[in-house]
Amino acid sequence: MTNVTVKNLVKAYDQTEIIHDINFDIQSGEFIVLVGPSGCGKSTILRMIAGLEDITSGNIYIGDDDVTHTAASKRGIAMVFQSYALYPHMTVSENLSFGLKNMKCSKQHIDQKVKQAADILQLSDYLDRLPSHLSGGQRQRVAIGRTIVRDPKIFLFDEPLSNLDTELRVQMRHELGKLHQKLGSTMIYVTHDQVEAMTLADKIIVLDAGNIAQMGSPLELYNHPKNTFTASFIGSPKINLLDGIVTRHKKNKLLIQLGENMDVYLDVNVPALQVGDEITLGLRPEHIKPFVRDEDLALEMTTDAVETLGDSTYIYAKLFDKIDIRVKLQGQHIFNDMDRLTLSIDPRNILFFDGNGEAITVENSQTSHSLAG
């Protein structure tokens, strides 16, 4: 097992910088996920760690070794790509053993490693088959098996499940999690799918346009996002962000104007805020409930569309007929378009961000909320 350190990593093409002074540490045996939208730089960072992409400036350490200028073949890493990249004319066994044969390993060693990988990945019954006779999930397991036989210091995964259908993606997520537990190896995984990130990672690195927006455990990012970018990217359905202006701030009483004739009254202590400051309230769809307690924030809305999924119901609505809002209710609920609803949210579940989108520390007293429209 091996740790990885990335220091002041920069990547530029001509005069355009796309990776901006990235720093992070990965402990030995951790499963780290780089996540973010398309074009944020996650695959580029992975390829720089692998040695497949030149580094403009900065350093990469694998263990105690500075590998910034070390050839990919000498870094002790193995990479699984989005495409399976299997040799179509070779059997599963031949695909698994190909790299070891090129390394001039003994037949006994090759047979032992192929059998071990096949047992771990449940491929023992498919060793004589060609890739064309395998399912997508089985092909991806063969691609992973080719890395296992090499005993790499680090496993790198570049969106390995993106070509699979939904059911196979779920199955392969479970298998990758079990594989990490069995091997205990350091793994770095790239995806744009936040569900994969939340279910697989020990630690997530959220990337935004070549910068680290936040780094932490899945629940830390979900419960305590440092900015609106992380709050929006982590969580499904996407969080509701309501922009407003502070119009009164006195004796722990906060009045926020969300729009014309829409005021939110909060009993909170936010020392950093002043009258006239911009503020954003974050309301996760799954925290909005179909009942109202006196201490909850009442939300009056008109439904635009309703999706009933059996175990849950998604509501797309207008808050006070003006602000788009998403709601996720557990169970089955029957609503029609243009129904008027009053739902609510526990004030302790509301997230606060300043005008720059950065999280605000709220020193809560006993909290009561109301909203007038």
C-alpha positions in Angstrom: 0.0 0.0 0.0 1.3 3.5 -0.9 0.4 7.1 -0.2 0.2 9.8 -2.9 1.0 13.5 -2.5 0.2 16.1 -5.1 1.9 19.5 -4.6 1.1 22.7 -6.4 0.0 20.9 -9.5 -0.5 23.1 -12.6 -1.4 22.1 -16.2 -1.5 24.6 -19.1 -2.0 24.2 -22.8 -0.1 26.9 -24.5 -1.1 30.0 -22.5 -4.3 28.5 -21.1 -4.1 27.1 -17.6 -6.7 24.4 -16.9 -5.4 23.0 -13.6 -4.7 25.6 -10.9 -2.2 24.9 -8.1 -3.8 21.6 -6.9 -2.7 20.2 -3.5 -3.9 17.0 -1.8 -2.7 14.0 0.1 -4.0 10.4 -0.2 -3.2 8.1 2.6 -2.1 4.5 2.0 -5.1 2.2 1.4 -7.7 5.1 0.8 -10.3 5.1 -1.9 -10.3 8.6 -3.3 -12.8 9.9 -5.8 -12.3 12.9 -8.0 -15.7 14.2 -9.0 -17.0 17.2 -10.9 -18.7 18.2 -14.1 -17.3 17.6 -17.6 -14.3 19.8 -18.3 -13.4 20.4 -14.6 -10.0 18.7 -15.0 -10.5 15.4 -13.1 -9.3 13.1 -15.8 -6.3 15.4 -16.6 -5.2 15.2 -13.0 -5.6 11.4 -13.0 -3.5 11.2 -16.2 -0.8 13.4 -14.7 -0.6 11.0 -11.7 -0.4 8.1 -14.1 2.4 9.7 -16.1 0.3 9.9 -19.3 0.1 13.7 -19.3 3.0 16.2 -18.9 3.0 18.4 -15.8 3.5 22.2 -16.4 4.6 22.7 -12.8 4.3 21.1 -9.4 5.3 17.7 -8.0 3.7 14.2 -7.6 5.0 11.8 -5.0 4.2 8.1 -4.8 5.3 6.9 -1.4 8.6 8.8 -0.8 9.5 9.0 -4.5 9.1 12.1 -6.6 7.7 10.7 -9.8 7.0 14.0 -11.5 9.3 13.2 -14.4 9.2 9.4 -14.1 7.9 7.4 -17.0 4.4 5.9 -16.6 5.8 2.3 -16.8 8.1 2.9 -13.8 5.5 4.5 -11.4 4.0 1.2 -10.2 0.5 2.2 -11.1 -2.2 0.4 -13.1 -5.1 2.2 -14.9 -8.6 1.1 -15.9 -10.1 3.2 -18.7 -13.6 4.0 -19.7 -13.3 1.7 -22.7 -12.4 -1.9 -21.8 -9.5 -1.9 -24.3 -9.4 -5.7 -24.4 -7.7 -7.6 -27.1 -10.7 -9.1 -29.1 -8.8 -12.1 -30.5 -7.5 -13.2 -27.1 -9.4 -15.2 -24.4 -10.0 -13.8 -21.0 -7.0 -15.8 -19.7 -4.8 -14.4 -22.5 -5.9 -10.9 -21.8 -5.1 -11.3 -18.1 -1.7 -12.7 -18.7 -0.6 -10.5 -21.6 1.2 -7.9 -19.5 3.0 -10.5 -17.4 4.2 -12.3 -20.5 5.7 -9.1 -21.8 7.5 -8.7 -18.5 9.0 -12.1 -19.1 7.5 -13.6 -15.9 7.6 -17.3 -15.4 4.7 -19.5 -16.5 4.1 -20.6 -12.9 4.0 -17.0 -11.7 1.6 -16.0 -14.5 -0.7 -18.9 -13.9 -0.8 -18.1 -10.2 -1.6 -14.4 -10.7 -4.3 -15.1 -13.4 -6.0 -17.7 -11.1 -5.9 -15.3 -8.2 -7.4 -12.4 -10.2 -10.0 -14.7 -11.7 -11.1 -15.9 -8.3 -11.3 -12.4 -6.8 -13.4 -11.1 -9.8 -15.5 -14.3 -10.3 -14.1 -14.9 -13.8 -12.9 -18.5 -13.3 -15.7 -19.9 -15.4 -14.9 -17.5 -18.3 -11.2 -17.8 -18.8 -11.5 -19.6 -22.2 -14.1 -17.1 -23.6 -13.4 -14.2 -26.0 -14.4 -10.7 -25.0 -17.2 -10.7 -27.5 -18.9 -13.5 -25.6 -18.9 -11.6 -22.3 -21.4 -9.0 -20.9 -20.3 -5.4 -20.3 -19.8 -6.0 -16.6 -17.7 -9.1 -17.3 -15.5 -7.2 -19.7 -14.9 -4.5 -17.2 -14.0 -7.1 -14.6 -11.4 -8.5 -17.1 -10.0 -5.0 -17.6 -9.7 -4.6 -13.8 -8.2 -8.1 -13.6 -5.3 -7.1 -15.9 -4.4 -4.5 -13.3 -4.6 -6.8 -10.4 -2.2 -9.4 -11.8 0.5 -6.7 -11.9 0.4 -6.0 -8.1 0.5 -2.2 -8.7 1.2 0.3 -5.9 -1.9 2.3 -6.9 -5.1 1.6 -8.9 -6.4 4.4 -11.1 -9.9 4.3 -12.6 -11.1 6.8 -15.3 -14.9 6.6 -15.4 -14.8 2.8 -15.7 -18.6 2.3 -15.3 -19.9 5.0 -17.7 -20.5 2.5 -20.6 -22.6 0.2 -18.5 -26.4 0.3 -18.0 -28.0 1.3 -14.7 -28.3 -2.2 -13.2 -24.7 -3.1 -14.1 -23.4 0.1 -12.8 -24.9 -0.6 -9.4 -23.6 -4.2 -9.4 -20.1 -3.0 -10.4 -20.1 -0.3 -7.7 -20.6 -3.0 -5.1 -17.9 -5.2 -6.7 -15.4 -2.4 -6.7 -16.2 -1.6 -3.1 -15.6 -5.3 -2.2 -12.4 -5.4 -4.3 -11.0 -2.4 -2.4 -11.8 -4.1 1.0 -10.1 -7.4 -0.2 -6.9 -5.7 -1.6 -6.6 -2.8 0.8 -4.9 -0.9 -2.0 -4.7 2.8 -2.7 -7.4 3.6 -5.3 -8.0 6.9 -7.2 -11.3 7.0 -9.1 -12.6 9.6 -11.5 -16.4 10.1 -12.2 -18.9 12.8 -12.9 -21.6 10.7 -11.1 -22.0 11.9 -7.6 -23.8 8.7 -6.6 -20.6 6.7 -7.4 -18.6 9.2 -5.4 -20.9 9.0 -2.4 -21.1 5.2 -2.3 -17.4 4.3 -3.1 -15.2 7.0 -1.6 -13.4 7.3 1.7 -12.7 10.8 0.7 -14.1 12.9 -2.2 -12.3 15.7 -4.0 -14.8 18.0 -5.7 -13.3 19.9 -8.7 -14.6 23.1 -10.2 -12.9 24.5 -13.3 -9.5 23.2 -12.4 -9.7 24.1 -8.7 -10.6 22.1 -5.6 -14.0 23.3 -4.4 -13.9 21.0 -1.3 -12.3 17.8 -0.1 -13.7 15.6 2.7 -15.7 12.5 3.5 -19.0 11.9 1.6 -21.2 12.9 4.6 -19.0 15.9 5.4 -19.6 17.2 1.9 -23.3 16.5 2.1 -23.9 17.9 5.5 -21.4 20.7 5.6 -20.7 22.0 2.0 -18.2 24.9 2.1 -19.8 26.6 -0.9 -22.8 26.5 -3.2 -20.9 24.6 -5.9 -20.3 21.6 -3.6 -23.9 21.9 -2.2 -25.3 21.8 -5.7 -23.1 18.9 -6.9 -23.4 16.6 -4.0 -27.0 15.4 -3.4 -29.8 14.2 -5.7 -32.1 15.8 -6.6 -30.1 19.0 -6.7 -30.4 21.4 -3.8 -32.7 24.4 -3.9 -30.7 27.7 -3.6 -32.9 30.7 -2.8 -31.2 34.1 -3.2 -32.2 37.0 -1.0 -31.1 40.2 0.8 -30.8 40.8 4.5 -33.3 43.5 5.4 -33.2 43.3 9.2 -30.6 42.0 11.6 -31.1 42.8 15.2 -31.0 40.8 18.5 -30.6 37.4 16.7 -33.6 38.3 14.5 -32.8 37.9 10.8 -35.2 39.1 8.1 -34.4 38.0 4.5 -36.3 39.2 1.5 -36.4 36.5 -1.2 -38.4 38.6 -3.6 -41.2 41.0 -3.8 -43.5 40.4 -0.7 -41.6 37.2 0.2 -39.9 37.5 3.6 -38.2 34.9 5.8 -37.9 35.5 9.5 -35.2 33.6 11.3 -34.1 33.4 14.9 -30.4 33.0 14.3 -27.1 34.6 15.2 -25.0 35.3 12.2 -22.3 37.8 13.3 -20.9 38.1 9.8 -24.1 39.4 8.2 -25.2 43.0 8.0 -28.3 44.7 6.6 -28.0 44.8 2.8 -25.9 41.7 2.5 -26.7 39.1 -0.1 -27.5 35.7 1.2 -28.4 32.3 -0.2 -30.6 29.7 1.6 -30.0 26.0 0.7 -32.9 23.7 1.0 -32.3 20.1 0.1 -35.3 18.5 -1.7 -35.3 15.5 0.6 -35.5 17.7 3.7 -38.8 19.2 2.6 -41.7 17.4 4.3 -45.5 17.1 3.8 -46.4 18.3 7.3 -46.0 21.5 9.2 -44.7 22.0 12.8 -44.9 25.4 14.5 -41.1 25.6 14.5 -40.8 24.7 10.8 -40.5 27.0 7.9 -43.8 26.8 5.9 -43.4 26.6 2.1 -46.4 27.5 0.0 -46.1 26.2 -3.6 -47.9 25.4 -6.8 -47.0 22.1 -8.5 -45.6 22.3 -12.1 -45.0 18.5 -12.5 -45.1 15.4 -10.4 -43.0 12.2 -10.9 -44.1 9.1 -8.9 -41.3 6.5 -8.7 -43.0 4.1 -6.3 -40.7 4.5 -3.3 -40.6 8.3 -3.7 -42.3 11.2 -5.3 -40.6 14.1 -7.0 -42.4 17.5 -7.1 -41.3 20.3 -9.4 -43.1 23.5 -8.2 -43.1 27.2 -7.9 -42.6 28.7 -4.4 -45.1 31.6 -4.2 -45.7 31.1 -7.9 -42.3 32.7 -8.6 -39.3 30.6 -7.4 -38.6 27.1 -8.9 -38.2 24.5 -6.2 -37.7 20.7 -6.1 -39.1 18.4 -3.5 -38.5 14.7 -2.8 -41.1 13.0 -0.6 -40.7 9.4 0.6 -43.5 7.1 -0.5 -46.3 7.5 -2.9 -48.2 10.8 -3.0 -50.9 11.8 -5.5 -50.7 15.4 -6.7 -51.9 17.1 -9.9 -50.4 19.9 -11.9 -51.3 23.3 -10.4 -52.2 21.8 -7.0 -51.4 24.3 -4.2 -49.4 22.7 -1.4 -48.1 23.8 2.0 -45.0 21.8 2.9 -42.3 22.6 5.4 -38.6 22.2 6.3 -36.9 21.8 9.7 -34.9 25.1 10.1 -31.9 23.0 11.3 -31.6 21.6 7.8 -31.3 25.0 6.1 -27.8 25.8 4.8 -26.6 29.4 4.6 -24.2 31.0 2.1 -23.0 34.5 1.6 -23.1 36.6 -1.6 -19.9 34.9 -2.9 -21.4 31.4 -2.4 -19.3 30.6 0.6 -20.8 28.8 3.6 -21.8 31.0 6.6 -21.5 29.8 10.2 -24.8 30.1 12.0 -24.8 30.2 15.8 -28.3 28.9 16.4 -30.3 29.7 19.4 -33.8 28.1 19.8 -34.9 28.6 16.2 -38.3 29.6 14.9 -39.0 30.5 11.3 -41.9 31.9 9.4 -42.3 32.9 5.8 -44.8 35.6 4.6 -45.8 36.0 1.0 
